[in-house]
Each structure stands twice: as C-alpha cells, then as structure tokens.
Amino acid sequence: MTTVIQGKGLQKSFGEREILKDVSFDIRKGEKIGLVGWNGAGKTTLVKILLNKIEPDKGSVTMWPPDLSLGYLPQSTDYSLSIDFELSEYGEKLMETSKLLGLQIERWDEEDLAHLSGGERLKLYLAKIWANAPEFLILDEPTNHLDMQGVNWLIEEVNDYAGASIIISHDRYFLDETVTKVFEIEEGRLKVYEGNYTAYRDEKHRQYEQEKRDYEKQQRKVGMIEKQISTFKNWSEKAHRQAGKGGSNAENRQMGLREFERAKAKKKDNQIKSKLKRLNLELSKHEVTKPKKEKSVSFHFESIHKRGNRILDAKGIMKQFGDRVLFEKSHFYVKHGERIGLLGSNGAGKTTFIKMLLNEETLTKGSLWISESTKIAYLSQDVGDLPGEKTPLEYLDLEDRQQETNARTIFANMGIQNEILQKPISQLSLGERTRIKLIHMILKEYDVLILDEPTNHLDLPSREELERTLSSYTGTLIIVSHDRYLIEKLCTKLLIIEKSKIQQIEMGLKEYEERRMNKEKQEDQNVLEEIAIIETKITELLGKISYLTAGTVEYDQIDKELLMYMEKKRKL
C-alpha cells in the first residue's frame, strides 16, 4: 500500500514542556487512523504540524504527492461559513450533501447562515469538506453536535472514502465503526495499535497485564538473589571475624585455622560479587520497568431520596412556535431512579423540553407536573455560559475551608492541576470548563441529573470514568447524547421525539433499534406480499379486458377496477 504521509523523528516543546518526543509514523493510502490520548497529550500539536500551521523543533513530515490536498474539520462550532459556497463549482454538491445530513436550508444567504445552530453549522462545514473532495481527511471531533442521522451518514462516508484519514474523536462507537488503526500519544511518544477502538483498548489492557506479570516475576527473582547475597554477606562477615580473632599462644599456633577462615571469607566475597554482577547484567539486558497504571478520573455523585416514586408526569403536552409544532398529544412519566435517554434529530425539540423541565419554557397545551421536592442539576452542552472573568474556585462560591478542600481533591482526581484554579475560566479549554461544571454539580445535593451531551469535550478515559460513576448513581438520569456507547450502557428507557410527538419506550436503545428494524423488515415484507397479490390481480384483469370491446359496460367496469389496483400499487 502506498505511503501518503510519513513523519520522522518529530519533536516539539512549548517552553520547558516537551509535547512530542521522537514521533515517527507512516500513513498509507486508504488507512483510517484514530488519534487518541488524554486532553493535552499532543494530538492537536501533531495535527497542526501536518497542516503546516506550526513547525516541529526537530524531524520532518513528507507527503506524496507534495501538494496532497487536505480536508480539515477543526474542533469548534465557530466554523467559517460564507455565502460564496453557492457561487463555487461545488454548490450543487454542497446542497446535496447537506440534505443527506438532514440539513434543510431553502435559501443560501448570510442571514440564514447567521441563525444556524452549532449542530447545523457543523453539518454544513462537513458538507463543504466533502464537496471539495480532498485526498486526505483530518477530522477533529466530527460527531460533536451531530444527531444519529448525521453520525450514520458520516460513518458511511468515511468508510466509502478512498483516501486516508486521521480522526480525533472521543466517540467510541464512531471510532469502532470507522478506524482500522489507532495512534496513541502518551507522554510524548506515539504507539501504533491495529484494529478499531475496542481492539485498541483490549490490546492495551492485555499489554498492561502482561507487563505487570513480567515485572512481578522479575521482582521475585531480584528478591531471591538479594536474599542469597544477604546470606553470603552474613557468612562473609562471620568468616572475617573468625579470621581476625586473637587467642592464646596455643590457639595462635594453629595458623591453619585462621588461614582457612580468611580463605572462606574471600570465597564468600567473590560469590557476592559474582551474584551482583549477574543480577546487574541481567537487569541491563532484560530489565522490566514497573508498568504505569492508566490515569484515572474520579467523579462522585450521590442521591439520598427513595427510588420508585414518580417525579414527573406529562399529560397531553404540546409545544408550538408560530405555525411549527415541536410535539403534541404526548403522555409519559418518569420515576425516581430511572435512567432515560432523550433522543431526537437536531431541531426536534430536545432542548425546548429540557427548558420546560427547568421551568424556563412554558407549555402551549397540556400539563407537566414535577414534584416540588425534586432538586434538578443541569449540565448544558454550552460551556460558554460560565463567567469567563472568574476563576474556577470563585465560580464554585465555596462557603468554608472544608468545601474548598473537597473541591481541590475533586479537581486533582479529574486531572486538573492546581495552577488552573487561579486562571480565569475564559482561558481554559472546553474540556476543563466541562469538568468545572461537573464539579459544581458534585458539590450540590440533587435528585435528578439532566446531562446535555455530557461527554462532549471529555477525553476517552474521562468518558469511561463518568460512565462507571453514573452506573452507580442512585438518582434519576435524563441524558441527551449522540454518544451511543453512553446511551446503550446507561439508559434502560427512552423518550424519543419524532413525528411531532414524545414517545416513551420501555427499553434500551439497542433493543429498541433491533425491534424497530425487525418491524420495518416485516412491514417491507408485508408490502411486497401485498404488491405481489395486486400484480396478480392486475394480470388477471388485463387478461379479461383484452377479450372485451371498449365502451361496453363490462369493459368500463374492469377498466375502472384495473385503474384502482394500479393506483394502489403506485402508492405502495
């Protein structure tokens, strides 16, 4: 397979911090690479070097051909969009791709673009990249803000794409479905794993366990040799003491005994030196360093209320903006302790429904009862609503030293360094801001967590730790997310907004989709059977009418019946 990009000995430092250390790699045509690592590990730095936005301190990047065209999706919702798309030679392709992504824009003007949501802007930017048909793709968090229709479209497009691509993503489902190789950056080094994300995690865990066993085996051997050396030292010291002892004249005449002890002491000294030499030689050739345990991130959520009681009851609720009905005639309830995935395409009304739960939006019709004793915590996907001028500690508004100690402990568990606590929030990364919001929730008492895209901006280890923590949370979870892993793992029930209705589903996402697919297959089969019956009837009527004279009563009757069956077939 032809190499399209090669990196050799790449090194990059910012101040005293070394980000990349002797990074080398080959990317071949058609390869789909998942680039993973903790936030701040160096993924974006490597991408910027590939895009020629920054220069490495050492090393080189070679591309074949040298003018290889790159399609780049940055990690941002503030994408640069303008009306000149329509004037470009790709305008028609852009419109076509936009529709496949579920983006319905009737007119292309600056006002339309200005009012697009983050998800819609992302879709349009993806459509722009695809319309320009690049030879190499770099996608940084491409599924952020995409609904499931958009994610599925992108999976198909990436898999059909003939060129190579680098994908930075914390969406494990997306990585599993698209990448065939994983580049992991850890402590400045790049390591390559074959297979998708799940294969990478399995192999990384296997390697850790193997290194742990090898290290423990080595330590047992080192311990055994050190014990032997200690025994020899004791014997040597005893022999030296015996050889140096003075005695009576009669004893001193027994020179042979003292010489014997000296010889024995010398022999033990030589054995010690030999053992130490063999140990050092073996360690220099085959030393196994203690494997580093993966960083962990700790979240702690508590809920003190009893499970099972209804906390929310919706009866015939409707929400309408002008002529547009988001949902109507919707009935459902939520019990304390349930884990619910709130799903729907972009613009279906998920955010509006959340605002109703938070008493920020009113109903058009119906009733929505929420228990007065229920305390709700809300994590929005917009981290831009934090006070940028405040530091994290000022934002948390801690009442006493104990709370501050708890907060600092949680920050440390989340991998946020102490110096970050002194910076204004406006200077922090999106991932750091998301964690600050989570900490704010942790320090409060609550019964319900409404999490709107909670894994956006979190790196992969943080996502997995958040899942483990939410699995043991005893309160009510309402999760809006396009992270399929998160929904499948945590949510046992669904609220789905589609066809202008909120529908309650008493099962998880995987089971629901399987049943829906089976139902659609059965419906398709029923339709095919019905069409076959209609076609048989049409053939029979055509046979009859061919023997009749036009204009007769019988001819007109059969002709009318024939037209009816043809219309039925057309509709099916």
N, C-alpha and C positions, 0 to 999 in steps of 0.2 A: 504494500500500500504506500502511495506517495506521501512523503512528509510535506506539510504545507507551512507549519511554523515550528521553529526549533529555538529553544532557549539554552544558552550555555553559560554556566558559572555566574548567574545573576546575583548581585549583591546590592542591597540598598539600606542605608541608615538615615534616620532623621535625628540629628543631634547625637546623643550617646546611645540611642535605641536602635539596635540592628533588627530590621524588619525581615529582610531576605538574606539567607546565608548560602551562597554557592548553589543556587537553584538551577537545575538543568532538566529539560524535558523535550519530547518530540510529540507533535500532534499531527496525525495522519489524516488524509482526506476521508471525510465521512464519519470520523470519530465524534461522538458526543461525550464531552468531558464535564463531569460535575466537579466544581471547585468548592471545597468545603474547608471549614476551620472556624475557630472562635472569632467573634467580632474583634477586629483589631489585629488579627493574626497576619495579615498582609495580602489578603485576596484582592482588595481594591488597588493596592500598590502594584501588584503583578499585572492587573488588567490595564492600569494606566501606562505601564511600561510597554505593553503590547500595542496600545493605542498611540504610542509615541507622545504621550502627554507629559511624562517625566522620564528623565534619563537614569539608567542604573549607575551606581558608583563603579561597578565592575561588571564584566560579562557582556553578552550580545544577544540580540534577537534577529533571526534570519527568516524571511518569508519567501515562499515560492508560489506564484511569481512575486517579484519585488513590489509590484503595485496591487497586491491582493486587496480586493475591496471588502471592507469590514462593515457589518451592520451591528450597531451598538445600542442597547437599551440601558440607560443609566438607572440607578436605584433612586427614583424620585417620582413624585406625582406632578412636579412642576415642569412638564415636558414642553419643549419649544415647538409650538404649533403655529402655523400661519396659513392664510388663505391661498398661498402660492401652490399648495398641493394640487388644487383644481387645475391650475394652468400647466402643471408638469405633464410629461408624457405618460406618467403613471396614474393620472387622475382617475381613469375608469377602473383600473386595477385596485386602487385605494378604496373606492366606493364599494366594489365587490367584496373585498376582504373585510371591510368594516361591517357589512351586513352579515357575513359569516360569523363574526364575533358578537353578533346580537346588538350592534350599534345602529340605531335608526336615526340618521340625520337627513332631513329632507332638503335642506339648503346648506351651502357652504359659504358662510360669511363670518366676519370677525366676531359678531355678536353671538352667533351660535357657539363658536369655539370658546368664547369667554365664559359661557354658562355651563360648560361641561363639568361633570363630577370627576373626582380623581380616577375612578374606575373607567369612565368613558374616555378620559384623556389618555389613559394607559392603552386602552384598546385602539385608539386612533394612532398612537405612536407605534404600536406593534404593526398596525396595518401599513403605516408609512414605511417601516423597515422591510416588510415583506414585499411591498410594491416595488422597492428598489432592487430586489433580487441580489443581495450581497453574496460573496463567495465564502465568507466566514462570519459566524454569528457570535457575539458576546452579549449574553442576556443576564442582567443583574436584577435578581428578584422579579422575574417576569410575571409571576402569578399573583403578586400583591394587588389586591382590589379586583382581581378577575373573578367573575361568577363561574359556576361549574361549566356552563356552556362555553365560556371563553377558555377555561383551562383545558377542556376536552379538545377544542379546536386547536389550541397551541400544541398539545401533545401530538395530535395527528400531523400538524405542520412540521414540527421538529423531527418526527420520525420519518416523514417523507422527504425532508430536506436533504439534498445530495451533498452539501458542503459539510465541513467540520464546525463544531461549535463548542464554546465554553459557557456553562450555565452555573451561575452563582445563585443558589436557592436554598431556602430553609423549608421548602415544601417537599416533604419526603415522598409523598405519592407521585408528585410531578417528576422528581429525580428517578424514582423507581421505574416510571413508565418511559423515560427518555434516555437516560445516560447509560453508556456501556463501559465507562471507566471513571474512576474518581481520583482527582488530585487533592491530597490533603496537605495543607500548610500548618505546621505545628512547630513552634519555637524557631521560626525562620527557615525550616527545612521543608522540602517537598517530597512527599511519598506517594507512590502510584499504587492504586488498587484496581484490579479487574472487576468488572461487573457493575451492577446498579448500586443504589444507596444501601439497600438491605444487605447485599453481598459484602459491601464495604464494612458495615457495622459488624456483621458476623465474623469476617476475617480479622478485623481489628481486635475484637474480643478474644478470638482464638489465639492471636499472636500474643496478647497481653497475658492470657492464662499460661501459654507455653513459656514465655519469658519468666513468668513468676515461678513456674515449676523448675526451670533451669537454674534460676537464681537460688532457690531454696536448696536444690541438690548441691550446688556449688558451695553454699554456706555450710551445709552439713559436712562436706568434705574438708573445707577450711577448718571448721571446728574440730574435726577428728585429728587433723595434722597438728593444729595448735595444741591440742591436748597431749599428743605424743611429744611435741617439743617441750612442753611444760614438765612432763615426766622426766625426759632426758636431762633438763636443766636441774631438776631436783637431785637426780643421781650424780650429775657432774659436780654440783656444789658439795654434796656429801663426800665424793671421792677427793675433791680438793682439800676439804677439811681434814680428812683422814691422812692424806699425804703430808700435810703441814704440821701435824701434831708432834709436839716434843714428848719424850718419855724418859724412862730410867735408862741407865747406861746399858743394861741388858737389852732393853727394848730397842734402844738406838742402834745396837749392834745388828739388829735384824733389818739391815738396809733393804733387803729384798722386798720386804712387805711394803715399805714406803714407796719404793720404785714402782711396785705393782699398782698401788693406788693412783700414783701420778699417771701411769700409762692408761689406767681405766678412765680417769678424768679426761685425759686428752682424747680418748676414743669417743667419749660422750660428746665432747665439744665438736668433734668432726661430724658426728651424727646429726647434731643440731644444725650445723652449717649446711650439711647436705639436704636436710629436710626443708630448711628455709629457702635454699637455692631452688629446689624442685618446685616448691609452692609458688615462689615469685615468677619462675619461668612459665609455669602453667597458667598463672593469672595474666601474665603479659601476653600470652598467645591466645588464651580462651576465656578471658575474664568476662563474666556476665554481670552487667551493672543492674542494679535494682530497677525494675520497670516502674515508670512513673504512673501512678493511678490517674485516670482522667479527672480533669477538674469537675467539680460538681457544683450545682447551683441549688440553693435550698429556698423553698417557699413554704410558708406555714399558714394555712387557713383554718379557722375554727368556726363552728356554728353550734349554738347552745340550745336551740329550740327543738321541739319534738318533731319527728318525721310523720308524714301521712296526712296532716291537716291541710285542707285547701287554703292556698294563699292568694289565688287569683281565679276569677270566674268571668268569662266573657259570654255575653248573650246577644246574638244578633248584631254584632258590632259592624259599623260601616265607617269608612273614611273616604271623603271626596274632596278634591281640589278643583274647583270650577266644574268643567264637564268630565274631568278624569276621575274615575272611581278606582282607588287602590285595592280596596277589598270591601265586601259587604256580606250580609247574612252569614256571619261567621260565629260559631259557637265552640267553645273549648274551655278547659280548666287546667290549672297547674297545682299539684300538691307539693308540700314542703319535702325536700329531699330528692325531687326528681331532677334528672339531667336531660335537658331538652336542647336539641339543635334547631335553631331558627334559620330556615333556608328559603331561598327565592332568588330569582335573577336580579341583576342590577336594576334599580328603579321599581322593584315590585312593591316596596313599602316596608322593608325590614326596619330601617332607621326611624321611619314615622311611627311604627308600632312601639319601638323602644321608647321613643319620646312620650308616648301615651302612658307607658308603664312608669315613667319618671315624672308624670304629671306636667309635661312640657308641651303637650299637644292634646287638643280636645277631640272627642268623637263627633262624627256627623250624625250618627244614629246608633241606638243600642245602649247596652250598659257594660261597663268594665269595672268589676269590684276587686279591690286589692285590700287585704287585711291590714288594719291600721297598725298592728303591732309589728308588721314586716318592715325590716330595715334593708334597703337595697343599695348595693355598691355597683357602680357602673364604670367599666373601662372602655372608653371610646377608642376608635381606631385613629382618631386625630390627636396626635401628640403635640400639635401646635397650640393647644388651648392652655398649656401650662404658662404661668407667669415667667417670662423669659428673663426678667431682671433679678429674680430671686435665686438664691442658692437652693439646692435640694433640702437642706436642713431648715431653711426659712420657710419653704413651701409646706413642709410637713407640720409646721407650727406645733412643735412638741412642748408639752406642758411642764415636764420635770426631767431631771437628770436620768432617771431610770428609763424613761421613754427614749431619750436620746441614745443611751447605751444600747437598748434593744434595736433602735433604728440602725446604728452603726454596725451592729452584729449582722443584721439582715443585709445591709449594703455589702459587707465583706463576703457573706455567703453567696451573694449574687455576682461576685466578681467585680464590684465597683470599688475602685481604690479611694483611699481617704482624701487625696488631693482633689478628687472630682467633687466632693461635698462642698468645697469652697468656691467652685466655679459658678457663674450664672447659668441657669438652665438653657439659655439661648445658645451657649457654646457647646452643649452636649449633643451626642449622636442620637439618632432616632431610637436605637436600642436602649440606650441609657435612660432616655426620657420615659420609654415604656416601663422600664423597671422601677422608676421613681413612682409612676402611677400605681404600679402593683404594690409597692411598699406602703403607699398611702392607704390602700385598701386593707393591707395586712394589719396595720396598726389600729383599725377601727373594728367595731363589732357589727356584724351584719348577718342576715338570714338568706339573702339572695345575691348571687353574683351574676350580673349581666356583662358578658365579655364580648365586645365587638372586635373581631379579628385579633384575638389576644396574642397570637404568635407572630403577627407582623413585626418586623424589626428585631425579633429574638433569634439568636443563632440556634443551631441544631441541638447542642447539649441543653440549652435553656428551655427549649421547647419540650424535650423529653422529660426534664425535671418538673416542668409545670404540669405536664400530663400526669406524672406519678403523684404529684401533690393533689391535683384536682380529683384524682381517683379516690383519694381517702377523705375528701371534703364531704361533710355530712349535710350541708345546706343545699339549697336549690341552685342549679346552674342553668342559665339560659345563654347559649353560645351561638353567636353569629360568626361563621367562619367558612372560608373556602379551603381550609386545611382538612382534607378528607381523613387523614390519619387521626387528627384530633377528634373530629365528629364521630368517626367509627369506633374509636377507643373509649370515648367518654359518654356519648349520648345514647340513652336507651329509648328515647322518644323523640318525635319530630313535630315541629309546627312548620308547615310548608305554605308559603304564599304563592299561589299560581291561579291563573284564570279568575282573578279578582275575588279570591276567597282565601281565608286562613283555615287550613285543614289540619286537624290533629291526627297524628299517626302513632299508633301504639307499638312501635318497633324501631330498631336502629336503622341507620342509613343503608348499610349493606343489604340487610334482609328486605328493606323497602324497595330498593332498586332491582333486586333479583325478582321479587314478586311482580313489580311493575313490568319488567322485561318479559317475564313469562306470560303476563296478562296481555301485553301488546302482541306477543307472538301468537297467542291463542286467538286474539281478535283478528290478526292478519290472516290466520288460517281459516277462521270463520268467513272472513270476507272473500278469500279465494274460493272457498267451497260455494258460497252464495253466487259468486261470479260464474263459476262452472255450471251451476244449475240454470242461471239466467241465459248463458250462452247456448245450453242445450235447448232451452225453450225457444230462443231466437232462431236457432237452426230449424227447429220443428215448424215454427210459424212461416219462415222463409220457404220451406218445402211446400206448405199448404198454399201460400199466396201465389206461388209460381203456376199453379193449375187454375187459378181463378181469373175472371175477367175484371179489369179495372172499372170502377163505377158501380159495381153491384153492391148490395147491402153486405153480403158476406165478406167481400174483398175489403170494403171500408172498415168493417168491424175488426178483421185480422190486422189490417194496416195500422189501426189505432192501437191495438194491443202490442204490435211489434214496436211502435214508437215509444210506448210506455216502458217496455223492457230495455230498450236501447238507452233511454234516459236513466233508468235505474243503474245500468251497467256503467254509464258515464260518471254518475255520482259516486259509485263505489270505487 
